[in-house]
Amino acid sequence: MKITIAELEQAARSLDVKVTYEDLKTSKGGSCRVMETRRIIINKHLSVNEKINLLARELGRFDLSGLDLPDRVRKKILHESDLPAEPMKLSA
């Protein structure tokens, strides 16, 4: 069962979380709040699988209890949010 970026982006929209893909130099991405807007920012240079894993992990930080998600999408989010985050690599 493959999970698509579109399925995870739909979950983010349901949570009123804006997902953007940016040219990040030293980070894979993460979630933040800018004023009242919740955001997940993902490095656009990551592979599709890395984007899926990162988006699922970041969605796991939000309360999903009220969302009607397909079981496989919910399982992916819960699985990724249980994994330890990778350390950020900083360039010299």
DSSP file (Angstrom, degrees, kcal/mol; ACC not computed):
  #  RESIDUE AA STRUCTURE BP1 BP2  ACC     N-H-->O    O-->H-N    N-H-->O    O-->H-N    TCO  KAPPA ALPHA  PHI   PSI    X-CA   Y-CA   Z-CA
    1    1 A M              0   0    0      0, 0.0     2,-0.3     0, 0.0     0, 0.0   0.000 360.0 360.0 360.0 107.3    0.0    0.0    0.0
    2    2 A K        -     0   0    0      1,-0.0     2,-0.4     0, 0.0    70,-0.1  -0.659 360.0-146.5 -85.9 139.7    1.7    3.1   -1.2
    3    3 A I        -     0   0    0     -2,-0.3     2,-0.3    69,-0.1    49,-0.1  -0.878  17.1-144.5-100.8 136.3    0.9    6.5    0.4
    4    4 A T     >  -     0   0    0     -2,-0.4     4,-1.7     1,-0.1     3,-0.2  -0.687  20.6-122.3-102.1 157.1    0.9    9.5   -1.9
    5    5 A I  H  > S+     0   0    0     -2,-0.3     4,-3.0     1,-0.2     5,-0.2   0.899 113.7  59.7 -57.2 -40.7    2.0   13.0   -1.2
    6    6 A A  H  > S+     0   0    0      1,-0.2     4,-2.1     2,-0.2    -1,-0.2   0.876 102.4  51.4 -59.6 -38.8   -1.5   14.1   -2.3
    7    7 A E  H  > S+     0   0    0     -3,-0.2     4,-1.7     2,-0.2    -1,-0.2   0.909 113.4  44.3 -64.8 -41.3   -3.1   12.0    0.4
    8    8 A L  H  X S+     0   0    0     -4,-1.7     4,-2.2     2,-0.2    -2,-0.2   0.882 111.3  53.2 -71.5 -37.7   -0.9   13.5    3.1
    9    9 A E  H  X S+     0   0    0     -4,-3.0     4,-2.5     2,-0.2    -2,-0.2   0.878 107.3  52.9 -63.1 -36.6   -1.3   17.0    1.7
   10   10 A Q  H  X S+     0   0    0     -4,-2.1     4,-2.3    -5,-0.2    -1,-0.2   0.903 107.3  51.1 -64.4 -40.7   -5.1   16.5    1.9
   11   11 A A  H  X S+     0   0    0     -4,-1.7     4,-1.2     2,-0.2    -2,-0.2   0.911 109.9  50.6 -61.2 -41.6   -4.7   15.5    5.6
   12   12 A A  H  <>S+     0   0    0     -4,-2.2     5,-2.7     1,-0.2     3,-0.5   0.923 108.9  50.6 -62.5 -44.3   -2.7   18.7    6.1
   13   13 A R  H ><5S+     0   0    0     -4,-2.5     3,-1.5     1,-0.2    -1,-0.2   0.897 106.2  55.7 -59.9 -39.5   -5.4   20.8    4.4
   14   14 A S  H 3<5S+     0   0    0     -4,-2.3    -1,-0.2     1,-0.3    -2,-0.2   0.810 109.7  46.5 -62.6 -29.0   -8.0   19.2    6.7
   15   15 A L  T 3<5S-     0   0    0     -4,-1.2    -1,-0.3    -3,-0.5    -2,-0.2   0.409 117.8-115.4 -89.3   0.5   -5.9   20.3    9.7
   16   16 A D  T < 5 +     0   0    0     -3,-1.5    22,-0.6    -4,-0.3     2,-0.5   0.898  68.0 145.2  61.3  43.1   -5.6   23.8    8.1
   17   17 A V  E   < -a   38   0A   0     -5,-2.7     2,-0.4    -8,-0.1    -1,-0.2  -0.954  45.6-137.0-112.4 127.2   -1.9   23.4    7.8
   18   18 A K  E     -a   39   0A   0     20,-2.7    22,-2.6    -2,-0.5     2,-0.5  -0.717  15.4-157.5 -85.9 128.2   -0.1   24.9    4.8
   19   19 A V  E     +a   40   0A   0     -2,-0.4     2,-0.3    20,-0.2    22,-0.2  -0.924  16.2 174.8-107.5 126.8    2.5   22.6    3.1
   20   20 A T  E     -a   41   0A   0     20,-2.3    22,-2.6    -2,-0.5     2,-0.5  -0.941  26.0-140.2-130.2 155.1    5.2   24.3    1.0
   21   21 A Y  E     +a   42   0A   0     -2,-0.3     2,-0.3    20,-0.2    22,-0.2  -0.965  32.1 175.5-116.5 117.8    8.2   23.0   -0.8
   22   22 A E  E     -a   43   0A   0     20,-2.4    22,-3.2    -2,-0.5     2,-1.5  -0.759  42.8-103.8-123.7 163.7   11.2   25.3   -0.5
   23   23 A D        -     0   0    0     -2,-0.3     2,-0.5    20,-0.2    20,-0.1  -0.679  48.6-179.2 -86.7  83.9   14.9   25.4   -1.5
   24   24 A L        -     0   0    0     -2,-1.5    21,-0.2     1,-0.1    19,-0.0  -0.746  16.2-167.0 -91.1 130.2   16.3   24.6    1.9
   25   25 A K  S    S+     0   0    0     -2,-0.5    -1,-0.1     1,-0.1     3,-0.0   0.851  82.1  19.4 -85.3 -36.4   20.1   24.5    2.1
   26   26 A T  S    S+     0   0    0     64,-0.1     2,-0.3    65,-0.0    63,-0.2   0.278 115.9  55.7-122.7  10.9   20.7   22.9    5.5
   27   27 A S        -     0   0    0     61,-0.1    -3,-0.1     1,-0.1     3,-0.1  -0.988  60.0-141.8-146.1 151.2   17.5   21.2    6.5
   28   28 A K        -     0   0    0     -2,-0.3    15,-3.0     1,-0.3     2,-0.3   0.778  68.0-103.9 -78.0 -28.8   15.1   18.6    5.3
   29   29 A G  E     -B   42   0A   0     13,-0.2    -1,-0.3    -3,-0.1     2,-0.3  -0.845  41.4-170.4 136.0-171.5   12.2   20.6    6.7
   30   30 A G  E     -B   41   0A   0     11,-2.3    11,-3.0    -2,-0.3     2,-0.3  -0.978  30.7 -71.6 169.5-171.2    9.8   20.7    9.6
   31   31 A S  E     +B   40   0A   0     -2,-0.3     2,-0.3     9,-0.2     9,-0.2  -0.820  45.2 155.2-113.8 152.9    6.7   22.4   11.0
   32   32 A C  E     -B   39   0A   0      7,-2.5     7,-3.2    -2,-0.3     2,-0.4  -0.946  36.4-116.1-158.4 175.4    6.3   25.8   12.4
   33   33 A R  E     -B   38   0A   0     -2,-0.3     2,-0.6     5,-0.2     5,-0.2  -0.996  17.9-167.9-124.7 128.2    3.7   28.5   13.1
   34   34 A V  E >   -B   37   0A   0      3,-3.0     3,-2.6    -2,-0.4     2,-0.4  -0.957  69.9 -50.6-116.8 110.8    4.0   31.9   11.4
   35   35 A M  T 3  S-     0   0    0     -2,-0.6     0, 0.0     1,-0.3     0, 0.0  -0.497 124.3 -23.8  57.0-116.4    1.5   34.3   13.1
   36   36 A E  T 3  S+     0   0    0     -2,-0.4     2,-0.6    -3,-0.1    -1,-0.3   0.370 118.0 101.3-102.6   4.1   -1.7   32.3   13.0
   37   37 A T  E <   - B   0  34A   0     -3,-2.6    -3,-3.0   -20,-0.0     2,-0.4  -0.798  61.1-149.3 -96.9 122.1   -0.7   30.1   10.1
   38   38 A R  E     -aB  17  33A   0    -22,-0.6   -20,-2.7    -2,-0.6     2,-0.3  -0.745  25.6-175.1 -86.3 134.9    0.5   26.5   10.8
   39   39 A R  E     -aB  18  32A   0     -7,-3.2    -7,-2.5    -2,-0.4     2,-0.5  -0.948  29.0-158.8-134.2 149.9    3.0   25.4    8.2
   40   40 A I  E     -aB  19  31A   0    -22,-2.6   -20,-2.3    -2,-0.3     2,-0.5  -0.993  19.8-164.0-121.8 121.3    5.0   22.4    7.2
   41   41 A I  E     -aB  20  30A   0    -11,-3.0   -11,-2.3    -2,-0.5     2,-0.4  -0.919   6.1-170.6-110.3 128.5    8.0   23.3    5.0
   42   42 A I  E     -aB  21  29A   0    -22,-2.6   -20,-2.4    -2,-0.5     2,-0.4  -0.952  30.4-110.8-123.5 136.5    9.8   20.6    3.0
   43   43 A N  E >   -a   22   0A   0    -15,-3.0     3,-1.6    -2,-0.4   -20,-0.2  -0.508  23.9-146.9 -63.8 121.1   13.0   20.7    1.1
   44   44 A K  T 3  S+     0   0    0    -22,-3.2    -1,-0.2    -2,-0.4   -21,-0.1   0.629  92.3  65.6 -69.2 -12.5   12.0   20.5   -2.5
   45   45 A H  T 3  S+     0   0    0    -23,-0.4    -1,-0.3   -21,-0.2   -22,-0.1   0.488  78.4 106.4 -88.8  -3.5   15.2   18.6   -3.4
   46   46 A L  S <  S-     0   0    0     -3,-1.6    -4,-0.0   -18,-0.1     2,-0.0  -0.332  79.7-101.1 -70.1 156.8   14.3   15.5   -1.3
   47   47 A S     >  -     0   0    0      1,-0.1     4,-2.4    -2,-0.0     5,-0.2  -0.303  36.1-104.7 -68.8 163.9   13.2   12.3   -3.0
   48   48 A V  H  > S+     0   0    0      1,-0.2     4,-2.5     2,-0.2     5,-0.2   0.915 122.9  50.8 -58.1 -43.9    9.5   11.6   -3.2
   49   49 A N  H  > S+     0   0    0      1,-0.2     4,-2.6     2,-0.2    -1,-0.2   0.900 109.9  49.5 -62.7 -40.5    9.9    8.9   -0.4
   50   50 A E  H  > S+     0   0    0      2,-0.2     4,-2.6     1,-0.2    -1,-0.2   0.895 110.9  50.1 -65.2 -39.1   11.8   11.4    1.8
   51   51 A K  H  X S+     0   0    0     -4,-2.4     4,-2.7     2,-0.2     5,-0.2   0.921 111.6  48.5 -63.4 -43.8    9.0   14.0    1.3
   52   52 A I  H  X S+     0   0    0     -4,-2.5     4,-2.5     2,-0.2     5,-0.2   0.937 113.4  46.8 -61.2 -47.6    6.3   11.5    2.2
   53   53 A N  H  X S+     0   0    0     -4,-2.6     4,-2.4     2,-0.2    -2,-0.2   0.911 114.8  45.9 -63.0 -43.2    8.2   10.4    5.3
   54   54 A L  H  X S+     0   0    0     -4,-2.6     4,-2.6     2,-0.2     5,-0.2   0.923 113.5  48.4 -67.8 -43.7    8.9   13.9    6.5
   55   55 A L  H  X S+     0   0    0     -4,-2.7     4,-2.3    -5,-0.2    -2,-0.2   0.911 113.0  48.4 -63.1 -41.7    5.3   15.1    5.8
   56   56 A A  H  X S+     0   0    0     -4,-2.5     4,-1.4    -5,-0.2    -2,-0.2   0.922 111.6  50.3 -63.1 -43.8    3.9   12.1    7.6
   57   57 A R  H  < S+     0   0    0     -4,-2.4     3,-0.3     1,-0.2     4,-0.3   0.926 112.5  45.9 -60.6 -45.6    6.2   12.6   10.6
   58   58 A E  H >< S+     0   0    0     -4,-2.6     3,-1.5     1,-0.2    -1,-0.2   0.866 108.1  55.9 -68.9 -35.7    5.3   16.3   10.9
   59   59 A L  H >< S+     0   0    0     -4,-2.3     3,-1.8     1,-0.3    -1,-0.2   0.812  95.7  68.6 -64.0 -28.0    1.6   15.6   10.6
   60   60 A G  T 3< S+     0   0    0     -4,-1.4    -1,-0.3     1,-0.3    -2,-0.2   0.628  87.1  67.2 -65.3 -12.8    2.0   13.2   13.5
   61   61 A R  T <  S+     0   0    0     -3,-1.5    -1,-0.3    -4,-0.3     2,-0.2   0.590  93.3  75.1 -80.4 -11.5    2.6   16.3   15.7
   62   62 A F  S <  S-     0   0    0     -3,-1.8     2,-0.8    -4,-0.2   -47,-0.0  -0.614  96.0 -97.0-102.6 160.6   -1.0   17.4   15.2
   63   63 A D        +     0   0    0     -2,-0.2     3,-0.3     1,-0.2    -2,-0.1  -0.675  41.4 173.4 -77.1 110.8   -4.2   16.1   16.7
   64   64 A L    >   +     0   0    0     -2,-0.8     3,-1.8     1,-0.2     5,-0.2   0.383  47.6 104.4 -97.7   1.5   -5.6   13.7   14.1
   65   65 A S  T 3  S+     0   0    0      1,-0.3    -1,-0.2     3,-0.1    -2,-0.0   0.790  81.7  46.0 -60.8 -30.5   -8.4   12.4   16.3
   66   66 A G  T 3  S+     0   0    0     -3,-0.3     2,-0.3     2,-0.1    -1,-0.3   0.455  93.1 100.9 -91.7   0.6  -11.1   14.4   14.5
   67   67 A L    <   -     0   0    0     -3,-1.8     2,-1.1     1,-0.0   -56,-0.0  -0.657  67.6-138.7 -92.3 141.5  -10.0   13.6   11.0
   68   68 A D        +     0   0    0     -2,-0.3    -3,-0.1   -57,-0.0    -2,-0.1  -0.775  41.9 166.0 -93.5  89.7  -11.5   11.0    8.7
   69   69 A L        -     0   0    0     -2,-1.1     2,-0.0    -5,-0.2   -62,-0.0  -0.807  43.9-103.0-107.1 145.3   -8.4    9.5    7.3
   70   70 A P    >>  -     0   0    0      0, 0.0     4,-2.3     0, 0.0     3,-0.6  -0.393  38.4-116.0 -57.9 144.9   -7.9    6.2    5.3
   71   71 A D  H 3> S+     0   0    0      1,-0.2     4,-2.8     2,-0.2     5,-0.2   0.880 113.9  53.1 -54.2 -42.9   -6.4    3.6    7.7
   72   72 A R  H 3> S+     0   0    0      1,-0.2     4,-1.9     2,-0.2    -1,-0.2   0.848 109.7  48.7 -65.8 -32.6   -3.2    3.3    5.7
   73   73 A V  H <> S+     0   0    0     -3,-0.6     4,-2.3     2,-0.2    -1,-0.2   0.930 112.6  47.3 -70.9 -45.6   -2.6    7.1    5.8
   74   74 A R  H  X S+     0   0    0     -4,-2.3     4,-2.6     1,-0.2    -2,-0.2   0.910 112.3  50.7 -60.6 -42.5   -3.2    7.2    9.6
   75   75 A K  H  X S+     0   0    0     -4,-2.8     4,-2.7    -5,-0.2    -1,-0.2   0.897 109.7  50.4 -63.4 -40.6   -0.9    4.2   10.1
   76   76 A K  H  X S+     0   0    0     -4,-1.9     4,-2.7     2,-0.2     5,-0.2   0.928 111.8  47.6 -63.3 -45.1    1.8    5.9    8.0
   77   77 A I  H  X S+     0   0    0     -4,-2.3     4,-2.2     1,-0.2    -2,-0.2   0.934 114.7  45.6 -61.8 -46.4    1.6    9.1   10.0
   78   78 A L  H  X S+     0   0    0     -4,-2.6     4,-0.9     2,-0.2    -2,-0.2   0.893 113.2  50.6 -65.1 -39.5    1.6    7.2   13.3
   79   79 A H  H >X S+     0   0    0     -4,-2.7     3,-0.7    -5,-0.2     4,-0.6   0.948 113.4  43.9 -62.9 -49.5    4.6    5.0   12.2
   80   80 A E  H >< S+     0   0    0     -4,-2.7     3,-0.9     1,-0.2    -2,-0.2   0.856 110.0  55.2 -67.0 -35.1    6.7    8.0   11.1
   81   81 A S  H 3< S+     0   0    0     -4,-2.2    -1,-0.2     1,-0.2    -2,-0.2   0.702 103.5  57.1 -73.5 -16.6    5.9   10.1   14.1
   82   82 A D  H << S+     0   0    0     -4,-0.9    -1,-0.2    -3,-0.7    -2,-0.2   0.637  90.5  89.8 -84.1 -15.1    7.1    7.2   16.3
   83   83 A L  S << S-     0   0    0     -3,-0.9     2,-0.1    -4,-0.6     3,-0.1  -0.541  89.2-104.8 -81.4 146.9   10.6    7.2   14.6
   84   84 A P        -     0   0    0      0, 0.0     2,-0.1     0, 0.0    -1,-0.1  -0.454  41.0-107.4 -68.0 143.7   13.3    9.4   16.1
   85   85 A A        -     0   0    0     -2,-0.1     3,-0.1    -4,-0.1    -4,-0.0  -0.417  33.1-112.2 -69.5 145.2   14.0   12.5   14.0
   86   86 A E        -     0   0    0      1,-0.1    -1,-0.1    -2,-0.1     2,-0.1  -0.545  37.6-103.0 -75.7 144.1   17.2   12.5   12.0
   87   87 A P        -     0   0    0      0, 0.0     2,-0.2     0, 0.0    -1,-0.1  -0.384  39.3-106.3 -66.4 146.4   19.8   15.1   13.1
   88   88 A M        -     0   0    0     -2,-0.1     2,-0.6    -3,-0.1   -61,-0.1  -0.542  28.2-139.1 -74.0 135.3   20.1   18.2   11.0
   89   89 A K        -     0   0    0     -2,-0.2     2,-0.4   -63,-0.2    -1,-0.0  -0.864  16.7-161.8 -98.0 121.2   23.2   18.4    8.8
   90   90 A L        -     0   0    0     -2,-0.6     2,-0.2   -63,-0.0   -64,-0.1  -0.858  13.4-132.1-103.4 135.4   24.8   21.8    8.7
   91   91 A S              0   0    0     -2,-0.4   -65,-0.0     1,-0.1   -66,-0.0  -0.557 360.0 360.0 -83.2 152.5   27.2   22.7    6.0
   92   92 A A              0   0    0     -2,-0.2    -1,-0.1     0, 0.0    -2,-0.0   0.466 360.0 360.0 -80.9 360.0   30.4   24.3    6.9
